[in-house]
């Protein structure tokens, strides 16, 4: 149904208490970060949002965040999903706390929604009231600033981003040119919390309009 919440699932979670020196060098970890945690999900944008949450709740750094080509419906393996995230910390306890925060975000807050009745068009319009170190660095803003995280299929995303920018006093920080690895597109916008929320709502409405009127221009 339209506006149905489509929950993202965590597919795999693992902690390495003491990472090998070779991988520490490969990932360029801080000297005091010896522990890492990793997780995969069947929704990449929820995964990126979850890693940002981890940086707010624990002394961790994002080591790796990658979308898988093709998307969740065409994942290459059972637990590969659409996204892999890796965080590092000074000890296993901090990494575990970061993973717990990420998993909570995936299960309870961030989600994709259906733009039409049969859920064949999905969108992600998530307002982050205060960014952590990960998404703020990605967006080129200071940590703690609000962010509108907007994602939809390629054509719908362009229509929606334009509507979001016109609806609220926000600034385009990062544009995801289509197609992404998962064949989507989107943007990160910043402004006041209320402006980011309004931008998310305008984006949602625009994507829904596209889904309901694909050939109407």
C-alpha positions as a Markdown table, in Angstrom:
| # | Residue | x | y | z |
|---|---|---|---|---|
| 1 | Unk | 0.0 | 0.0 | 0.0 |
| 2 | Unk | 1.0 | 3.6 | -0.5 |
| 3 | Unk | 3.1 | 5.0 | 2.3 |
| 4 | Unk | 3.7 | 1.6 | 3.8 |
| 5 | Unk | 6.9 | 1.4 | 5.8 |
| 6 | Unk | 9.3 | -1.2 | 4.4 |
| 7 | Unk | 11.7 | -2.2 | 7.1 |
| 8 | Unk | 15.3 | -2.9 | 6.3 |
| 9 | Unk | 16.8 | -6.1 | 7.7 |
| 10 | Unk | 20.3 | -6.6 | 9.2 |
| 11 | Unk | 21.6 | -9.8 | 7.6 |
| 12 | Unk | 25.0 | -10.3 | 9.2 |
| 13 | Unk | 26.8 | -8.8 | 12.2 |
| 14 | Unk | 30.4 | -9.7 | 13.3 |
| 15 | Unk | 33.0 | -8.2 | 15.7 |
| 16 | Unk | 36.8 | -8.8 | 15.4 |
| 17 | Unk | 38.2 | -7.9 | 18.8 |
| 18 | Unk | 41.8 | -7.6 | 17.6 |
| 19 | Unk | 42.2 | -7.0 | 13.9 |
| 20 | Unk | 45.3 | -8.2 | 12.0 |
| 21 | Unk | 48.0 | -5.7 | 11.4 |
| 22 | Unk | 47.7 | -6.1 | 7.7 |
| 23 | Unk | 44.0 | -5.0 | 7.7 |
| 24 | Unk | 44.7 | -2.3 | 10.2 |
| 25 | Unk | 47.2 | -0.8 | 7.6 |
| 26 | Unk | 44.9 | -1.5 | 4.7 |
| 27 | Unk | 42.0 | 0.4 | 6.3 |
| 28 | Unk | 44.3 | 3.1 | 7.7 |
| 29 | Unk | 42.8 | 2.8 | 11.2 |
| 30 | Unk | 43.8 | 5.2 | 14.0 |
| 31 | Unk | 46.7 | 3.9 | 16.0 |
| 32 | Unk | 44.5 | 3.1 | 19.0 |
| 33 | Unk | 41.8 | 1.4 | 17.0 |
| 34 | Unk | 42.4 | -2.3 | 17.2 |
| 35 | Unk | 38.8 | -3.6 | 17.1 |
| 36 | Unk | 36.3 | -3.6 | 14.3 |
| 37 | Unk | 32.6 | -4.5 | 13.8 |
| 38 | Unk | 30.8 | -5.1 | 10.5 |
| 39 | Unk | 27.2 | -5.6 | 9.4 |
| 40 | Unk | 25.3 | -6.1 | 6.2 |
| 41 | Unk | 21.7 | -5.0 | 5.4 |
| 42 | Unk | 19.2 | -5.3 | 2.6 |
| 43 | Unk | 18.9 | -1.5 | 2.3 |
| 44 | Unk | 21.9 | 0.6 | 1.7 |
| 45 | Unk | 20.7 | 4.1 | 2.6 |
| 46 | Unk | 19.4 | 2.9 | 5.9 |
| 47 | Unk | 22.8 | 1.3 | 6.4 |
| 48 | Unk | 24.6 | 4.6 | 5.8 |
| 49 | Unk | 22.2 | 6.3 | 8.2 |
| 50 | Unk | 22.8 | 3.6 | 10.8 |
| 51 | Unk | 26.6 | 4.0 | 10.6 |
| 52 | Unk | 26.2 | 7.7 | 11.2 |
| 53 | Unk | 24.2 | 6.9 | 14.3 |
| 54 | Unk | 26.9 | 4.6 | 15.5 |
| 55 | Unk | 29.4 | 7.5 | 15.5 |
| 56 | Unk | 27.1 | 9.5 | 17.8 |
| 57 | Unk | 26.6 | 6.8 | 20.3 |
| 58 | Unk | 30.1 | 5.3 | 20.7 |
| 59 | Unk | 33.8 | 6.1 | 20.2 |
| 60 | Unk | 33.9 | 4.6 | 16.8 |
| 61 | Unk | 35.0 | 5.6 | 13.3 |
| 62 | Unk | 33.5 | 4.4 | 10.0 |
| 63 | Unk | 36.1 | 2.4 | 8.1 |
| 64 | Unk | 34.0 | 1.3 | 5.2 |
| 65 | Unk | 30.6 | 1.8 | 3.8 |
| 66 | Unk | 29.7 | 0.4 | 0.4 |
| 67 | Unk | 26.5 | -0.3 | -1.6 |
| 68 | Unk | 26.3 | -3.6 | -3.5 |
| 69 | Unk | 25.7 | -3.5 | -7.3 |
| 70 | Unk | 22.2 | -4.4 | -8.4 |
| 71 | Unk | 20.4 | -4.0 | -5.2 |
| 72 | Unk | 18.8 | -6.2 | -2.5 |
| 73 | Unk | 16.6 | -8.1 | -5.0 |
| 74 | Unk | 19.6 | -9.2 | -6.9 |
| 75 | Unk | 22.1 | -9.8 | -4.1 |
| 76 | Unk | 24.9 | -12.2 | -5.0 |
| 77 | Unk | 24.8 | -14.2 | -1.8 |
| 78 | Unk | 22.3 | -14.9 | 1.0 |
| 79 | Unk | 23.8 | -12.5 | 3.5 |
| 80 | Unk | 25.5 | -9.9 | 1.2 |
| 81 | Unk | 22.4 | -7.8 | 0.8 |
| 82 | Unk | 22.7 | -4.3 | -0.5 |
| 83 | Unk | 25.2 | -2.8 | 1.9 |
| 84 | Unk | 28.2 | -3.5 | 4.0 |
| 85 | Unk | 29.4 | -1.2 | 6.8 |
| 86 | Unk | 32.6 | -1.5 | 8.9 |
| 87 | Unk | 33.3 | 0.5 | 12.0 |
| 88 | Unk | 36.4 | 0.6 | 14.2 |
| 89 | Unk | 37.0 | 1.5 | 17.9 |
| 90 | Unk | 39.6 | 1.3 | 20.6 |
| 91 | Unk | 38.1 | -1.8 | 22.1 |
| 92 | Unk | 35.4 | -4.4 | 21.5 |
| 93 | Unk | 33.0 | -2.7 | 24.0 |
| 94 | Unk | 32.9 | 0.5 | 22.0 |
| 95 | Unk | 32.5 | -1.3 | 18.7 |
| 96 | Unk | 29.7 | -3.4 | 20.2 |
| 97 | Unk | 28.0 | -0.2 | 21.4 |
| 98 | Unk | 28.3 | 1.3 | 18.0 |
| 99 | Unk | 26.9 | -1.8 | 16.3 |
| 100 | Unk | 24.0 | -1.8 | 18.8 |
| 101 | Unk | 23.2 | 1.8 | 17.9 |
| 102 | Unk | 23.3 | 1.0 | 14.2 |
| 103 | Unk | 21.1 | -2.0 | 14.5 |
| 104 | Unk | 18.6 | -0.1 | 16.6 |
| 105 | Unk | 18.5 | 2.6 | 13.9 |
| 106 | Unk | 17.9 | 0.0 | 11.2 |
| 107 | Unk | 15.1 | -1.7 | 13.2 |
| 108 | Unk | 13.3 | 1.2 | 14.8 |
| 109 | Unk | 13.8 | 4.5 | 12.9 |
| 110 | Unk | 15.2 | 4.7 | 9.3 |
| 111 | Unk | 13.1 | 3.0 | 6.6 |
| 112 | Unk | 12.1 | 3.1 | 3.0 |
| 113 | Unk | 8.5 | 3.8 | 2.1 |
| 114 | Unk | 6.2 | 2.8 | -0.7 |
| 115 | Unk | 5.2 | 5.5 | -3.2 |
| 116 | Unk | 2.4 | 3.5 | -4.8 |
| 117 | Unk | -0.1 | 0.8 | -4.0 |
| 118 | Unk | 1.9 | -2.2 | -5.0 |
| 119 | Unk | 5.2 | -1.0 | -3.5 |
| 120 | Unk | 6.9 | -1.2 | -6.9 |
| 121 | Unk | 8.3 | 2.4 | -6.4 |
| 122 | Unk | 10.2 | 3.1 | -3.2 |
| 123 | Unk | 11.7 | 6.3 | -1.7 |
| 124 | Unk | 13.8 | 7.2 | 1.3 |
| 125 | Unk | 13.2 | 10.6 | 2.9 |
| 126 | Unk | 14.8 | 10.6 | 6.3 |
| 127 | Unk | 15.3 | 13.8 | 8.4 |
| 128 | Unk | 18.4 | 13.6 | 10.6 |
| 129 | Unk | 18.1 | 16.2 | 13.4 |
| 130 | Unk | 21.8 | 16.0 | 14.3 |
| 131 | Unk | 24.4 | 14.4 | 12.1 |
| 132 | Unk | 27.3 | 12.3 | 13.5 |
| 133 | Unk | 30.8 | 12.5 | 12.2 |
| 134 | Unk | 30.2 | 10.2 | 9.2 |
| 135 | Unk | 27.4 | 11.8 | 7.3 |
| 136 | Unk | 28.6 | 15.3 | 8.2 |
| 137 | Unk | 31.9 | 14.6 | 6.7 |
| 138 | Unk | 30.2 | 13.1 | 3.6 |
| 139 | Unk | 28.0 | 16.2 | 3.3 |
| 140 | Unk | 30.8 | 18.7 | 4.0 |
| 141 | Unk | 29.0 | 20.2 | 7.1 |
| 142 | Unk | 29.7 | 20.4 | 10.8 |
| 143 | Unk | 28.7 | 17.5 | 12.9 |
| 144 | Unk | 25.5 | 18.1 | 14.7 |
| 145 | Unk | 23.7 | 19.9 | 11.8 |
| 146 | Unk | 20.4 | 18.7 | 10.4 |
| 147 | Unk | 20.3 | 16.8 | 7.2 |
| 148 | Unk | 17.6 | 15.6 | 4.8 |
| 149 | Unk | 18.6 | 12.3 | 3.2 |
| 150 | Unk | 16.6 | 11.9 | 0.0 |
| 151 | Unk | 16.7 | 8.8 | -2.3 |
| 152 | Unk | 14.4 | 7.5 | -5.0 |
| 153 | Unk | 14.5 | 5.9 | -8.5 |
| 154 | Unk | 16.4 | 8.0 | -11.0 |
| 155 | Unk | 13.7 | 10.1 | -12.7 |
| 156 | Unk | 11.6 | 10.4 | -9.5 |
| 157 | Unk | 14.6 | 11.6 | -7.6 |
| 158 | Unk | 15.4 | 14.5 | -9.9 |
| 159 | Unk | 11.8 | 15.6 | -9.7 |
| 160 | Unk | 11.8 | 15.2 | -6.0 |
| 161 | Unk | 15.1 | 17.0 | -5.3 |
| 162 | Unk | 13.9 | 20.0 | -7.2 |
| 163 | Unk | 10.7 | 20.1 | -5.3 |
| 164 | Unk | 12.5 | 19.7 | -1.9 |
| 165 | Unk | 14.9 | 22.6 | -2.7 |
| 166 | Unk | 12.0 | 24.8 | -3.7 |
| 167 | Unk | 9.8 | 23.9 | -0.7 |
| 168 | Unk | 12.3 | 24.8 | 2.1 |
| 169 | Unk | 15.3 | 26.9 | 2.8 |
| 170 | Unk | 17.8 | 24.1 | 2.3 |
| 171 | Unk | 21.2 | 23.8 | 0.6 |
| 172 | Unk | 22.3 | 20.9 | -1.6 |
| 173 | Unk | 25.4 | 19.4 | 0.0 |
| 174 | Unk | 25.8 | 16.2 | -2.0 |
| 175 | Unk | 24.1 | 14.9 | -5.1 |
| 176 | Unk | 24.0 | 11.2 | -6.0 |
| 177 | Unk | 24.0 | 11.2 | -9.8 |
| 178 | Unk | 21.9 | 8.4 | -11.4 |
| 179 | Unk | 22.4 | 5.6 | -11.5 |
| 180 | Unk | 23.9 | 4.6 | -8.2 |
| 181 | Unk | 25.2 | 1.0 | -7.6 |
| 182 | Unk | 21.6 | 0.1 | -6.7 |
| 183 | Unk | 20.2 | 2.1 | -9.6 |
| 184 | Unk | 18.8 | 4.9 | -7.5 |
| 185 | Unk | 19.6 | 8.6 | -7.2 |
| 186 | Unk | 19.3 | 11.3 | -4.5 |
| 187 | Unk | 20.8 | 14.1 | -2.4 |
| 188 | Unk | 21.8 | 15.3 | 1.0 |
| 189 | Unk | 20.3 | 18.7 | 1.9 |
| 190 | Unk | 21.0 | 20.8 | 5.0 |
| 191 | Unk | 19.2 | 23.6 | 6.7 |
| 192 | Unk | 17.3 | 24.0 | 9.9 |
| 193 | Unk | 15.6 | 21.0 | 11.3 |
| 194 | Unk | 12.2 | 22.3 | 10.3 |
| 195 | Unk | 13.5 | 23.1 | 6.8 |
| 196 | Unk | 15.0 | 19.6 | 6.4 |
| 197 | Unk | 11.7 | 18.0 | 7.6 |
| 198 | Unk | 9.8 | 20.2 | 5.0 |
| 199 | Unk | 12.2 | 19.1 | 2.3 |
| 200 | Unk | 11.6 | 15.5 | 3.1 |
| 201 | Unk | 7.9 | 15.9 | 2.9 |
| 202 | Unk | 8.1 | 17.8 | -0.4 |
| 203 | Unk | 10.4 | 15.1 | -1.8 |
| 204 | Unk | 7.9 | 12.4 | -0.6 |
| 205 | Unk | 5.0 | 14.1 | -2.3 |
| 206 | Unk | 6.9 | 14.6 | -5.5 |
| 207 | Unk | 7.9 | 11.0 | -5.7 |
| 208 | Unk | 4.4 | 9.9 | -5.0 |
| 209 | Unk | 3.1 | 12.2 | -7.8 |
| 210 | Unk | 5.6 | 10.6 | -10.2 |
| 211 | Unk | 4.5 | 7.1 | -9.2 |
| 212 | Unk | 0.9 | 7.9 | -9.7 |
| 213 | Unk | 1.3 | 9.9 | -12.9 |
| 214 | Unk | 4.3 | 8.4 | -14.8 |
| 215 | Unk | 3.2 | 9.7 | -18.2 |
| 216 | Unk | 1.6 | 13.0 | -17.1 |
| 217 | Unk | 3.8 | 16.0 | -17.7 |
